[in-house]
Amino acid sequence: MNFASYREILAVAPVRRLLLIAMVARIPHAAAGVLLTLHVVTTMNLGYGAAGGVAAAVTLGMALGAPWRGRRVDIAGLRRALVPSVIAEIVIWCTAPFLGYQLLLLAALVGGVFTVPIFSVVRQALGVMVPPAHRRTAYALDSMGAEITFMVGPAAGVLLATTIHSQVGLVIIGVSAAVAGLLLIWFNPPTRTGQPGAVVALDAEAAEPARPVAPGVPPAGRIAGYLFRVRANLSWVTLAVLAVLGAALGAGLVLNSTDVGMVAVLRQNDQVGELGLVFLFWCGASLLGGLLYGSLKRSISPLWLLAGLALLTIPMGFATNAWTLALLSIPPGLLCAPVLTSSAERVADLVEERKRGEAMGWYGSAMTIGSAMGSPVAGILIDRLGPWAGFTVIGVAGTVLALAGIMVLRLRRRRFSQAVEELAAVASS
């Protein structure tokens, strides 16, 4: 382990500033979820099912918008890409609290599409601000900052809803999210090599400008050029990248299901007030795991980390009170930040720089989709079988998903090795 790498990363002022901005900028989004739920349930006097519909609309919008927002960063640059998000955050979340339920659903969907893409922008910027050998440490620091955010954000949302009003709280969230976008525009971290603050170009292809289609090309040639560009735009989608996206989806599924399962266990034992204690152990373990993983000299496959996370989540279903739940959350918690760090690192390694914004967007969408699936699936299992089922079934599903990805990649490598051996035999003969 090399903890000195943290000192080297944090000694770079722009990287340190970006990590701090990222941690602060995520707080409004972390607070928005619980605040929206309380707004629908308490202010609008609707049920938790209706609140879940609003949360699903936001999640769907984020899943649809993240790849598009990432692609806009690749094409138009960070500042131009973020302007629509800054405007949308203010307009939508300053009007949504005063709408009826149907219009609130629409506003939540549009708001999700135009959410400031903090996650993908920060990961993309870190990919060019630090050398490849230090990416793991930089991503680990960002993951630990995210854990701190999710300790602070939900509590801030509850505080706004209970001490002021959910409508005012949502307006504050909208303004804060817009300010976060303005901070990123002001700082303008590099997202491509060659920009101020970026390390030297990592590959010659990343530094090459896109070649426009020459004017005067006949229609058939334009169609062929269009098809070629479509194929080129999807050239980063390989089996290895899809495996990483699968790991991100599985991580979102397991982590969100764990949230729901924790609440169910504590409600069953009349200890909902102890949720903060459980989160302290769970998130604290994740911080420690991220710190340790970032100091490693070699990376670990996100699929293996996902398998460990999912498998270690299963025993949490056997908790009988807040303290046993808190203690059982430590082993899976240790792998939370590492699986997110490893998957982001793999995306940065596998995808060429000029496509990385879009790839990070899809990575964020995969996690969002997994999170959206986790809550209702875990909820159905808990309602029908009990709190233990949410942890057990989702844990088994996550383990199977990870092992299936590992087997597919191994089979692919084996076939590739056989093909290379056959070509070598033909060449030697």
Contacts in CASP RR format, 6 or more apart in sequence:
PFRMAT RR
TARGET T0000
AUTHOR 0000-0000-0000
METHOD contacts of the structure
MODEL  1
MNFASYREILAVAPVRRLLLIAMVARIPHAAAGVLLTLHVVTTMNLGYGA
AGGVAAAVTLGMALGAPWRGRRVDIAGLRRALVPSVIAEIVIWCTAPFLG
YQLLLLAALVGGVFTVPIFSVVRQALGVMVPPAHRRTAYALDSMGAEITF
MVGPAAGVLLATTIHSQVGLVIIGVSAAVAGLLLIWFNPPTRTGQPGAVV
ALDAEAAEPARPVAPGVPPAGRIAGYLFRVRANLSWVTLAVLAVLGAALG
AGLVLNSTDVGMVAVLRQNDQVGELGLVFLFWCGASLLGGLLYGSLKRSI
SPLWLLAGLALLTIPMGFATNAWTLALLSIPPGLLCAPVLTSSAERVADL
VEERKRGEAMGWYGSAMTIGSAMGSPVAGILIDRLGPWAGFTVIGVAGTV
LALAGIMVLRLRRRRFSQAVEELAAVASS
1 292 0 8 1.000
1 295 0 8 1.000
1 296 0 8 1.000
1 297 0 8 1.000
2 295 0 8 1.000
2 296 0 8 1.000
2 297 0 8 1.000
3 295 0 8 1.000
5 134 0 8 1.000
5 137 0 8 1.000
5 294 0 8 1.000
5 295 0 8 1.000
6 137 0 8 1.000
6 141 0 8 1.000
6 291 0 8 1.000
6 294 0 8 1.000
6 295 0 8 1.000
8 134 0 8 1.000
8 137 0 8 1.000
9 15 0 8 1.000
9 16 0 8 1.000
9 130 0 8 1.000
9 134 0 8 1.000
9 137 0 8 1.000
9 138 0 8 1.000
9 141 0 8 1.000
10 16 0 8 1.000
10 19 0 8 1.000
10 141 0 8 1.000
12 129 0 8 1.000
12 130 0 8 1.000
14 129 0 8 1.000
14 189 0 8 1.000
14 197 0 8 1.000
15 126 0 8 1.000
15 129 0 8 1.000
15 130 0 8 1.000
15 138 0 8 1.000
17 187 0 8 1.000
18 122 0 8 1.000
18 125 0 8 1.000
18 126 0 8 1.000
18 129 0 8 1.000
18 187 0 8 1.000
18 189 0 8 1.000
19 122 0 8 1.000
19 138 0 8 1.000
19 141 0 8 1.000
19 142 0 8 1.000
19 145 0 8 1.000
21 180 0 8 1.000
21 183 0 8 1.000
21 184 0 8 1.000
21 187 0 8 1.000
22 118 0 8 1.000
22 122 0 8 1.000
22 142 0 8 1.000
22 145 0 8 1.000
22 146 0 8 1.000
23 145 0 8 1.000
23 146 0 8 1.000
23 148 0 8 1.000
23 149 0 8 1.000
24 180 0 8 1.000
24 183 0 8 1.000
25 116 0 8 1.000
25 118 0 8 1.000
25 177 0 8 1.000
25 180 0 8 1.000
25 181 0 8 1.000
25 183 0 8 1.000
25 184 0 8 1.000
26 118 0 8 1.000
26 119 0 8 1.000
26 145 0 8 1.000
26 146 0 8 1.000
26 149 0 8 1.000
26 150 0 8 1.000
26 180 0 8 1.000
27 149 0 8 1.000
27 152 0 8 1.000
27 153 0 8 1.000
27 156 0 8 1.000
27 176 0 8 1.000
28 173 0 8 1.000
28 174 0 8 1.000
28 176 0 8 1.000
28 177 0 8 1.000
28 180 0 8 1.000
29 115 0 8 1.000
29 118 0 8 1.000
29 177 0 8 1.000
30 149 0 8 1.000
30 150 0 8 1.000
30 152 0 8 1.000
30 153 0 8 1.000
30 154 0 8 1.000
30 156 0 8 1.000
31 153 0 8 1.000
31 154 0 8 1.000
31 156 0 8 1.000
31 157 0 8 1.000
31 160 0 8 1.000
31 173 0 8 1.000
32 58 0 8 1.000
32 93 0 8 1.000
32 157 0 8 1.000
32 170 0 8 1.000
32 173 0 8 1.000
32 177 0 8 1.000
33 55 0 8 1.000
33 58 0 8 1.000
33 154 0 8 1.000
33 157 0 8 1.000
34 153 0 8 1.000
34 154 0 8 1.000
34 157 0 8 1.000
34 158 0 8 1.000
34 161 0 8 1.000
35 157 0 8 1.000
35 158 0 8 1.000
35 160 0 8 1.000
35 161 0 8 1.000
35 166 0 8 1.000
35 169 0 8 1.000
35 170 0 8 1.000
35 173 0 8 1.000
36 51 0 8 1.000
36 54 0 8 1.000
36 55 0 8 1.000
36 58 0 8 1.000
36 108 0 8 1.000
36 170 0 8 1.000
37 48 0 8 1.000
37 51 0 8 1.000
37 52 0 8 1.000
37 54 0 8 1.000
37 55 0 8 1.000
38 157 0 8 1.000
38 158 0 8 1.000
38 161 0 8 1.000
38 162 0 8 1.000
38 166 0 8 1.000
39 97 0 8 1.000
39 161 0 8 1.000
39 166 0 8 1.000
39 167 0 8 1.000
39 170 0 8 1.000
40 46 0 8 1.000
40 47 0 8 1.000
40 50 0 8 1.000
40 51 0 8 1.000
40 52 0 8 1.000
40 54 0 8 1.000
40 101 0 8 1.000
40 104 0 8 1.000
41 47 0 8 1.000
41 48 0 8 1.000
41 50 0 8 1.000
41 51 0 8 1.000
42 161 0 8 1.000
42 166 0 8 1.000
43 97 0 8 1.000
43 165 0 8 1.000
43 166 0 8 1.000
43 167 0 8 1.000
44 50 0 8 1.000
44 100 0 8 1.000
44 101 0 8 1.000
46 101 0 8 1.000
50 101 0 8 1.000
52 375 0 8 1.000
53 105 0 8 1.000
54 104 0 8 1.000
54 105 0 8 1.000
54 108 0 8 1.000
55 108 0 8 1.000
55 375 0 8 1.000
56 372 0 8 1.000
57 105 0 8 1.000
57 106 0 8 1.000
57 108 0 8 1.000
57 109 0 8 1.000
57 112 0 8 1.000
58 108 0 8 1.000
58 109 0 8 1.000
58 111 0 8 1.000
58 112 0 8 1.000
59 112 0 8 1.000
59 368 0 8 1.000
59 369 0 8 1.000
59 371 0 8 1.000
59 372 0 8 1.000
60 109 0 8 1.000
60 112 0 8 1.000
60 372 0 8 1.000
61 109 0 8 1.000
61 110 0 8 1.000
61 111 0 8 1.000
61 112 0 8 1.000
61 113 0 8 1.000
61 115 0 8 1.000
62 112 0 8 1.000
62 113 0 8 1.000
62 115 0 8 1.000
62 365 0 8 1.000
62 368 0 8 1.000
63 365 0 8 1.000
63 368 0 8 1.000
63 369 0 8 1.000
63 372 0 8 1.000
64 113 0 8 1.000
64 365 0 8 1.000
65 112 0 8 1.000
65 113 0 8 1.000
65 114 0 8 1.000
65 115 0 8 1.000
65 365 0 8 1.000
66 117 0 8 1.000
66 120 0 8 1.000
66 361 0 8 1.000
66 362 0 8 1.000
66 364 0 8 1.000
66 365 0 8 1.000
66 368 0 8 1.000
67 358 0 8 1.000
67 361 0 8 1.000
67 362 0 8 1.000
67 365 0 8 1.000
68 113 0 8 1.000
69 81 0 8 1.000
69 85 0 8 1.000
69 114 0 8 1.000
69 115 0 8 1.000
69 117 0 8 1.000
69 120 0 8 1.000
69 361 0 8 1.000
70 81 0 8 1.000
70 117 0 8 1.000
70 120 0 8 1.000
70 121 0 8 1.000
70 124 0 8 1.000
70 357 0 8 1.000
70 358 0 8 1.000
70 360 0 8 1.000
70 361 0 8 1.000
71 357 0 8 1.000
71 358 0 8 1.000
72 80 0 8 1.000
72 81 0 8 1.000
73 81 0 8 1.000
73 117 0 8 1.000
73 120 0 8 1.000
73 121 0 8 1.000
73 124 0 8 1.000
73 191 0 8 1.000
73 357 0 8 1.000
74 191 0 8 1.000
74 354 0 8 1.000
74 355 0 8 1.000
74 356 0 8 1.000
74 357 0 8 1.000
74 358 0 8 1.000
75 81 0 8 1.000
77 191 0 8 1.000
78 121 0 8 1.000
78 184 0 8 1.000
78 185 0 8 1.000
78 188 0 8 1.000
78 189 0 8 1.000
78 191 0 8 1.000
79 185 0 8 1.000
79 188 0 8 1.000
82 116 0 8 1.000
82 117 0 8 1.000
82 121 0 8 1.000
82 181 0 8 1.000
82 184 0 8 1.000
82 185 0 8 1.000
83 185 0 8 1.000
84 114 0 8 1.000
85 114 0 8 1.000
85 115 0 8 1.000
85 116 0 8 1.000
85 117 0 8 1.000
85 181 0 8 1.000
86 116 0 8 1.000
86 178 0 8 1.000
86 181 0 8 1.000
86 182 0 8 1.000
86 185 0 8 1.000
87 178 0 8 1.000
88 110 0 8 1.000
88 111 0 8 1.000
88 114 0 8 1.000
89 111 0 8 1.000
89 114 0 8 1.000
89 115 0 8 1.000
89 116 0 8 1.000
89 174 0 8 1.000
89 175 0 8 1.000
89 177 0 8 1.000
89 178 0 8 1.000
89 181 0 8 1.000
90 174 0 8 1.000
90 175 0 8 1.000
90 178 0 8 1.000
92 107 0 8 1.000
92 110 0 8 1.000
92 111 0 8 1.000
92 114 0 8 1.000
92 174 0 8 1.000
93 111 0 8 1.000
93 170 0 8 1.000
93 171 0 8 1.000
93 173 0 8 1.000
93 174 0 8 1.000
93 175 0 8 1.000
93 177 0 8 1.000
94 171 0 8 1.000
94 174 0 8 1.000
94 175 0 8 1.000
95 107 0 8 1.000
96 104 0 8 1.000
96 107 0 8 1.000
96 108 0 8 1.000
96 170 0 8 1.000
97 166 0 8 1.000
97 167 0 8 1.000
97 168 0 8 1.000
97 169 0 8 1.000
97 170 0 8 1.000
97 171 0 8 1.000
98 167 0 8 1.000
99 107 0 8 1.000
115 177 0 8 1.000
116 177 0 8 1.000
116 178 0 8 1.000
116 180 0 8 1.000
116 181 0 8 1.000
116 184 0 8 1.000
117 361 0 8 1.000
118 180 0 8 1.000
118 181 0 8 1.000
118 184 0 8 1.000
119 360 0 8 1.000
119 364 0 8 1.000
120 357 0 8 1.000
120 360 0 8 1.000
120 361 0 8 1.000
120 363 0 8 1.000
120 364 0 8 1.000
121 184 0 8 1.000
121 189 0 8 1.000
121 191 0 8 1.000
122 142 0 8 1.000
122 189 0 8 1.000
123 139 0 8 1.000
123 142 0 8 1.000
123 344 0 8 1.000
123 347 0 8 1.000
123 348 0 8 1.000
123 360 0 8 1.000
123 363 0 8 1.000
124 191 0 8 1.000
124 356 0 8 1.000
124 357 0 8 1.000
124 360 0 8 1.000
125 189 0 8 1.000
125 190 0 8 1.000
125 191 0 8 1.000
126 135 0 8 1.000
126 138 0 8 1.000
126 139 0 8 1.000
126 142 0 8 1.000
127 135 0 8 1.000
127 138 0 8 1.000
127 348 0 8 1.000
127 356 0 8 1.000
128 190 0 8 1.000
128 191 0 8 1.000
128 192 0 8 1.000
128 193 0 8 1.000
128 195 0 8 1.000
128 198 0 8 1.000
128 199 0 8 1.000
128 202 0 8 1.000
128 353 0 8 1.000
129 138 0 8 1.000
129 189 0 8 1.000
129 190 0 8 1.000
129 197 0 8 1.000
129 198 0 8 1.000
129 199 0 8 1.000
130 137 0 8 1.000
130 138 0 8 1.000
130 199 0 8 1.000
131 199 0 8 1.000
132 202 0 8 1.000
132 348 0 8 1.000
132 349 0 8 1.000
135 345 0 8 1.000
135 348 0 8 1.000
135 349 0 8 1.000
136 293 0 8 1.000
136 294 0 8 1.000
136 296 0 8 1.000
136 299 0 8 1.000
136 341 0 8 1.000
136 342 0 8 1.000
136 345 0 8 1.000
137 294 0 8 1.000
137 295 0 8 1.000
139 294 0 8 1.000
139 340 0 8 1.000
139 341 0 8 1.000
139 344 0 8 1.000
139 345 0 8 1.000
139 348 0 8 1.000
140 290 0 8 1.000
140 291 0 8 1.000
140 293 0 8 1.000
140 294 0 8 1.000
140 295 0 8 1.000
140 337 0 8 1.000
140 338 0 8 1.000
140 341 0 8 1.000
141 294 0 8 1.000
142 341 0 8 1.000
142 344 0 8 1.000
143 286 0 8 1.000
143 290 0 8 1.000
143 337 0 8 1.000
143 338 0 8 1.000
143 340 0 8 1.000
143 341 0 8 1.000
143 344 0 8 1.000
144 286 0 8 1.000
144 287 0 8 1.000
144 290 0 8 1.000
144 291 0 8 1.000
144 337 0 8 1.000
146 337 0 8 1.000
146 340 0 8 1.000
147 283 0 8 1.000
147 284 0 8 1.000
147 286 0 8 1.000
147 287 0 8 1.000
147 336 0 8 1.000
147 337 0 8 1.000
148 283 0 8 1.000
148 287 0 8 1.000
150 283 0 8 1.000
151 279 0 8 1.000
151 280 0 8 1.000
151 283 0 8 1.000
157 169 0 8 1.000
157 173 0 8 1.000
160 166 0 8 1.000
160 168 0 8 1.000
160 169 0 8 1.000
160 172 0 8 1.000
160 173 0 8 1.000
161 169 0 8 1.000
164 172 0 8 1.000
189 197 0 8 1.000
190 196 0 8 1.000
190 197 0 8 1.000
190 198 0 8 1.000
191 357 0 8 1.000
192 198 0 8 1.000
192 206 0 8 1.000
192 353 0 8 1.000
192 354 0 8 1.000
193 199 0 8 1.000
193 200 0 8 1.000
193 201 0 8 1.000
193 202 0 8 1.000
193 206 0 8 1.000
193 207 0 8 1.000
193 353 0 8 1.000
194 201 0 8 1.000
194 207 0 8 1.000
201 207 0 8 1.000
202 353 0 8 1.000
203 352 0 8 1.000
203 353 0 8 1.000
205 352 0 8 1.000
205 354 0 8 1.000
206 352 0 8 1.000
206 353 0 8 1.000
206 354 0 8 1.000
210 354 0 8 1.000
213 222 0 8 1.000
213 225 0 8 1.000
217 225 0 8 1.000
233 355 0 8 1.000
233 358 0 8 1.000
235 355 0 8 1.000
236 350 0 8 1.000
236 351 0 8 1.000
236 352 0 8 1.000
236 355 0 8 1.000
236 358 0 8 1.000
236 359 0 8 1.000
238 350 0 8 1.000
239 408 0 8 1.000
239 409 0 8 1.000
239 412 0 8 1.000
240 346 0 8 1.000
240 350 0 8 1.000
240 409 0 8 1.000
241 347 0 8 1.000
241 350 0 8 1.000
241 351 0 8 1.000
241 359 0 8 1.000
243 303 0 8 1.000
243 405 0 8 1.000
243 408 0 8 1.000
243 409 0 8 1.000
244 302 0 8 1.000
244 343 0 8 1.000
244 346 0 8 1.000
244 347 0 8 1.000
244 350 0 8 1.000
244 363 0 8 1.000
245 362 0 8 1.000
245 363 0 8 1.000
245 366 0 8 1.000
246 366 0 8 1.000
246 401 0 8 1.000
246 405 0 8 1.000
247 302 0 8 1.000
247 303 0 8 1.000
247 305 0 8 1.000
247 306 0 8 1.000
247 339 0 8 1.000
247 343 0 8 1.000
247 402 0 8 1.000
248 302 0 8 1.000
248 340 0 8 1.000
248 343 0 8 1.000
248 363 0 8 1.000
248 364 0 8 1.000
248 366 0 8 1.000
248 367 0 8 1.000
249 366 0 8 1.000
249 367 0 8 1.000
249 369 0 8 1.000
249 370 0 8 1.000
249 401 0 8 1.000
250 306 0 8 1.000
250 310 0 8 1.000
250 370 0 8 1.000
250 398 0 8 1.000
250 401 0 8 1.000
250 402 0 8 1.000
251 302 0 8 1.000
251 306 0 8 1.000
251 309 0 8 1.000
251 339 0 8 1.000
251 340 0 8 1.000
251 343 0 8 1.000
251 367 0 8 1.000
251 370 0 8 1.000
252 367 0 8 1.000
252 370 0 8 1.000
252 371 0 8 1.000
252 374 0 8 1.000
253 370 0 8 1.000
253 371 0 8 1.000
253 373 0 8 1.000
253 374 0 8 1.000
253 377 0 8 1.000
253 394 0 8 1.000
253 397 0 8 1.000
253 398 0 8 1.000
254 306 0 8 1.000
254 309 0 8 1.000
254 310 0 8 1.000
254 313 0 8 1.000
254 332 0 8 1.000
254 394 0 8 1.000
254 395 0 8 1.000
254 398 0 8 1.000
255 336 0 8 1.000
255 371 0 8 1.000
256 370 0 8 1.000
256 371 0 8 1.000
256 372 0 8 1.000
256 373 0 8 1.000
256 374 0 8 1.000
256 375 0 8 1.000
256 378 0 8 1.000
257 313 0 8 1.000
257 374 0 8 1.000
257 375 0 8 1.000
257 377 0 8 1.000
257 378 0 8 1.000
257 390 0 8 1.000
257 391 0 8 1.000
257 394 0 8 1.000
257 395 0 8 1.000
258 282 0 8 1.000
258 313 0 8 1.000
258 316 0 8 1.000
258 329 0 8 1.000
258 332 0 8 1.000
258 391 0 8 1.000
258 394 0 8 1.000
259 375 0 8 1.000
260 374 0 8 1.000
260 375 0 8 1.000
260 378 0 8 1.000
260 379 0 8 1.000
260 382 0 8 1.000
260 390 0 8 1.000
261 316 0 8 1.000
261 317 0 8 1.000
261 378 0 8 1.000
261 382 0 8 1.000
261 387 0 8 1.000
261 390 0 8 1.000
261 391 0 8 1.000
262 275 0 8 1.000
262 278 0 8 1.000
262 279 0 8 1.000
262 282 0 8 1.000
262 316 0 8 1.000
262 325 0 8 1.000
262 329 0 8 1.000
263 272 0 8 1.000
263 275 0 8 1.000
264 379 0 8 1.000
264 382 0 8 1.000
264 386 0 8 1.000
264 387 0 8 1.000
264 390 0 8 1.000
265 316 0 8 1.000
265 317 0 8 1.000
265 319 0 8 1.000
265 325 0 8 1.000
265 387 0 8 1.000
266 272 0 8 1.000
266 273 0 8 1.000
266 274 0 8 1.000
266 275 0 8 1.000
266 278 0 8 1.000
266 322 0 8 1.000
266 325 0 8 1.000
268 386 0 8 1.000
268 387 0 8 1.000
269 320 0 8 1.000
269 321 0 8 1.000
269 322 0 8 1.000
271 321 0 8 1.000
271 322 0 8 1.000
274 322 0 8 1.000
277 322 0 8 1.000
277 323 0 8 1.000
277 326 0 8 1.000
278 322 0 8 1.000
278 325 0 8 1.000
278 326 0 8 1.000
278 329 0 8 1.000
280 326 0 8 1.000
281 326 0 8 1.000
281 327 0 8 1.000
281 329 0 8 1.000
281 330 0 8 1.000
282 326 0 8 1.000
282 329 0 8 1.000
282 330 0 8 1.000
282 332 0 8 1.000
282 333 0 8 1.000
282 336 0 8 1.000
283 333 0 8 1.000
283 336 0 8 1.000
284 333 0 8 1.000
285 329 0 8 1.000
285 330 0 8 1.000
285 331 0 8 1.000
285 332 0 8 1.000
285 333 0 8 1.000
285 334 0 8 1.000
285 336 0 8 1.000
286 333 0 8 1.000
286 334 0 8 1.000
286 336 0 8 1.000
286 337 0 8 1.000
287 337 0 8 1.000
288 334 0 8 1.000
289 333 0 8 1.000
289 334 0 8 1.000
289 335 0 8 1.000
289 336 0 8 1.000
289 337 0 8 1.000
289 338 0 8 1.000
290 337 0 8 1.000
290 338 0 8 1.000
290 341 0 8 1.000
292 334 0 8 1.000
292 338 0 8 1.000
293 300 0 8 1.000
293 337 0 8 1.000
293 338 0 8 1.000
293 341 0 8 1.000
293 342 0 8 1.000
294 338 0 8 1.000
294 341 0 8 1.000
299 342 0 8 1.000
299 345 0 8 1.000
299 346 0 8 1.000
300 338 0 8 1.000
300 342 0 8 1.000
301 342 0 8 1.000
301 346 0 8 1.000
301 406 0 8 1.000
302 339 0 8 1.000
302 342 0 8 1.000
302 343 0 8 1.000
302 346 0 8 1.000
303 402 0 8 1.000
303 403 0 8 1.000
303 405 0 8 1.000
303 406 0 8 1.000
303 409 0 8 1.000
304 402 0 8 1.000
304 406 0 8 1.000
305 335 0 8 1.000
305 338 0 8 1.000
305 339 0 8 1.000
305 342 0 8 1.000
306 339 0 8 1.000
306 398 0 8 1.000
306 401 0 8 1.000
306 402 0 8 1.000
307 398 0 8 1.000
307 399 0 8 1.000
307 402 0 8 1.000
307 403 0 8 1.000
307 406 0 8 1.000
308 332 0 8 1.000
308 335 0 8 1.000
308 399 0 8 1.000
308 402 0 8 1.000
309 332 0 8 1.000
309 333 0 8 1.000
309 335 0 8 1.000
309 336 0 8 1.000
309 339 0 8 1.000
310 394 0 8 1.000
310 395 0 8 1.000
310 396 0 8 1.000
310 397 0 8 1.000
310 398 0 8 1.000
310 399 0 8 1.000
310 401 0 8 1.000
310 402 0 8 1.000
311 395 0 8 1.000
311 399 0 8 1.000
312 331 0 8 1.000
312 332 0 8 1.000
312 333 0 8 1.000
312 335 0 8 1.000
313 332 0 8 1.000
313 391 0 8 1.000
313 394 0 8 1.000
313 395 0 8 1.000
314 391 0 8 1.000
314 392 0 8 1.000
314 395 0 8 1.000
314 396 0 8 1.000
315 328 0 8 1.000
315 331 0 8 1.000
315 391 0 8 1.000
316 325 0 8 1.000
316 328 0 8 1.000
316 329 0 8 1.000
316 332 0 8 1.000
316 391 0 8 1.000
317 328 0 8 1.000
317 387 0 8 1.000
317 388 0 8 1.000
317 390 0 8 1.000
317 391 0 8 1.000
317 392 0 8 1.000
318 328 0 8 1.000
318 388 0 8 1.000
319 325 0 8 1.000
319 328 0 8 1.000
340 367 0 8 1.000
343 363 0 8 1.000
344 360 0 8 1.000
344 363 0 8 1.000
347 356 0 8 1.000
347 359 0 8 1.000
347 360 0 8 1.000
347 363 0 8 1.000
348 356 0 8 1.000
350 359 0 8 1.000
351 359 0 8 1.000
374 394 0 8 1.000
377 394 0 8 1.000
378 390 0 8 1.000
378 394 0 8 1.000
379 390 0 8 1.000
381 389 0 8 1.000
381 390 0 8 1.000
381 393 0 8 1.000
381 394 0 8 1.000
382 389 0 8 1.000
382 390 0 8 1.000
END
